[in-house]
């Protein structure tokens, strides 16, 4: 079967592997005699090298002793060879391998009895031809095996090994391992191949099972490793581990964030190439041997070790570290692991808290000082107003007496002077009253819960009843909330704003004032809107300054204190106040108050 694919082999005399036979035919005996004579010549030495064959075949008496010794040696050699042959045949029967011999001279293959027990081919059906053996190779592997055999015969190598499926007597295929040696004669010609074919089906199955088990184990390890890495990468704490040589073998996501983009497996002693590790108290660099991971590698248990990492791009992290050595089942130190908790935010929050506490402390001192100053200011204003009012009262009284007694008697110039003194005294009185009013508005507010702002507005309108009636003003109060506030101070605000809206109305136009409110985040936004003369938007912010009055209202009565008082009260509640206006189109005074304490 496809014998032509094999290279030609030079035939040589074959010796059957299962028996060692002595030659029987005359030609072979003659050849043996010649071999015997050559051996005699070598053994008897040069003295007999020139002896005739007849003399050697029929030795004289003096040679008998030497020849007898040689015969004894030959008999022993034959017995040893027979014993070795018997042991060889016993070994062949004991082994489960199929031993075969391919004789090139007759181009035949001879198998031992194992072909029957191992591969279920009865010896009677086994053909002693290479074609039979090749025909049992699985078709899918035939070309491969034949090419391998051809390369072996052409190469001159001594050993040939190959594995392939071999068909058994029951039609099944067995996985076999074939191992063969090339035997050459004295002239170097290829004489025969002696080989052993072993059934390795069980081994192959074991290898397959082992390979599959290894693959399943590797898949399980990969899955568990992926799961473990996923867990580690989702931890907020940085975790780094190193082997016993100090080389980092594990860095989770948080640790890579802490150490920057350069974080990767490398000796921990090389960290300083990418990051500075500092003592947060002294801001000095921590020596390598004092690093928590290096200390743990020496067997120490490091707890709550604080350090500061500074990347070379300027980023800093405050860390609190725990490091412990890693031990195997026998207690041998195999590395170390460190867990790093990023306390940067906590530390910054602590520093900010301390700064705020210090600021609050200073604010409290300033507030206390301000309260004391305000109290002193109120006291000063009250004293000053009282002291100023006394001479003003005297001036007013004496001016009234002077006018009553001498008006019209001292001429028109004197009457004009009396009127000027009376008018100036009245303005001075109003100024002193306004100053006292402003000073008292800065006193500490007394916040009450759930003040009904609509009731406060209604009370303000009631207090302004005379102004409302004389101007014919229309006051509209929308739904207003209840909120924490100082009711008396809030009454001042509404009263001032409604009074201003009536005071600065357009001529021959009925004043309309609307008070409304709506929620705005955590505050309420109040709006007091009118249809009055309005103001220049550029003056809006300065109207809340003390004694400042808009240009277009200076001919009207007013002291420039009302809006300043409103601002002080609203800001004391934690709110803001501003004006939205346009000349000739009315004004809207807006302010905010917190919806809750």
HUCOR-V867001 format. One record per helix or strand. SS is the DSSP state (~ for helix, > for strand). FROM is the first residue (numbers start at 1). LEN is the number of residues. Records with the same first field share a line. If there is no record, write none. Layout:
SS: FROM-LEN  FROM-LEN
This chain:
~: 3-3  26-19  46-3  53-5  61-34  114-6  123-3  130-6  139-17  201-33  253-7  268-6  288-3  292-6  344-63  412-29  453-11  465-7  487-17  537-3  541-4  551-3  562-11
>: 98-6  108-4  137-1  159-9  173-12  190-10  238-6  247-5  267-1  275-4  285-1  302-10  316-12  333-10  448-5  474-4  482-4  512-9  523-8  577-5  587-8
